[in-house]
């Protein structure tokens, strides 16, 4: 019988097409079933940024099937961690959640060369998040 995830994490950016999709991809890759992963956008785009898909593919993570989703109050309520990336005040706040704001450059309109450093910064932050979740659970 599978055990329940240690935590649930929601990544939020404006279009849910770049930063939040890359963060969700890294978290799924690094934590597997130990963490429930969601992503959403305050004004979701129509597709994931192709440069983000390419940059993630370079490190062996396929986000090509991901689709931008609209941010809902239910997604926030169901998450232990809510990590915003430039969505400002669009994200509802509920007690008992851990809110983090990651100031990351928006990859919209940038080529893969400009997206790589953003991807690498996201990976570093997601690795630290996994370590924090593990530490809180005594894993």
N, C-alpha and C positions, 0 to 999 in steps of 0.2 A: 504494500500500500504506500503510495507516494506521500511524503510529508508536506505539510503546508509551507508555502514560501516564507522566508524569514522576514520579508518586507515587500511592500509594493511601492513602485516609483513611477511618477508621472513627469515626463519631460515636456515643457511647453515653450514654443516659440511662436512668432506671429504666423508664419505660413505652414508650419509643421512639414517643411520640405527640405531642410538642411540640417541645422544644428541639432534639433530634437530627434530627428531620424538617425543621425550618426550616433548620438548619445544612446538611444534605445538599442541600436545595433551592437554597440560596444558592450552595454550592460547585459544584453541577452547572451553575447559571446562569452563574456568573462564570468558571469554568475550562473548561467544556465537556469535550471528550474528553481534555484534557491531564492530568486527574486522575481516578482511579477513586474513586468515592464509595460508601461503605456506611454504614448506620446500623443500630443494634440496641438492645435494652433488656434489662436484667437480669431484669425482670418485665414483659414487653411487654403493653400494653393491647390492647383489642379493636378500636380504631380510632384514627385520628389525631384529635387535638383539633380540633373544628370552629372554635374561635377562632383556632387557629394556621393552619388552612387559609384562613380569611377574611383574616387579617392578611397572609399571604403573597400572596394574590390581589390585595390592594391595591397591591402593588409589582410585579405582573405575573408572579408565579411560582406555578404551579399544583402543589400537592402533594396534591390531592384524591384521586388514585389511589394514593398511598403507603399501605403497610400496615405496622403494627408487626411487627418480627421479633425473635426471641430471639437474645441474644448467644451466640455460639459461640467456642470456642477457635480454630477454623479461621479465622474472620473476623479475629480479633486477629492470628494468625500471618501472614495474607495482607496485612496493612496496614503501611505505613511510619509512619503517624501514627495514634495512638489518642487521641481527644479525649473525655474523660469530662465529664459534666455532672450531677454529683450521684449517681452510682451507687456511690460509695464503693469498698469492697474487692472488689466483685463482678467486676471486670474482671481477667482473668489478665494477668500481666506476662511478656514475653519479651524477651531481650536484642536489641539492634539496632533497637528501635522507638523512636520519639519519642512520649513520653506527655505530654499537656497536660491540665490540669484547668481547665475554664472554670466558675467559680462564677457561675451564672446562676439567677435566680429561676425557680421551677417554675410554668409557666402553667396547670397543672391547676386546673380549677374557676374560672378567671378569664375575664372577657369580653374581647372583642377590644380594647377600650380599654386594658386592663391588659397585653395581650399585645404591643401595638405597641412599647413601649420594650424589651421582651425581644427582639423580632424585630430591632429596630434595633441593639441591642448585638451580637447574633449576626452581623448583616451586617458590622459593623465588624471583628469578630474573624476572620470568614472572609476578608474582604479582606486583612487582615494575613497570614493563613495562605497565601493565594495568592501574595502578594508574597514570602514566605519560601521557598516551594517554587520559585518562578521564580528567585529569587536563587541558591538552591543548585544549580540546573540551568544557571545562566548564560543563562537565557532572556531 
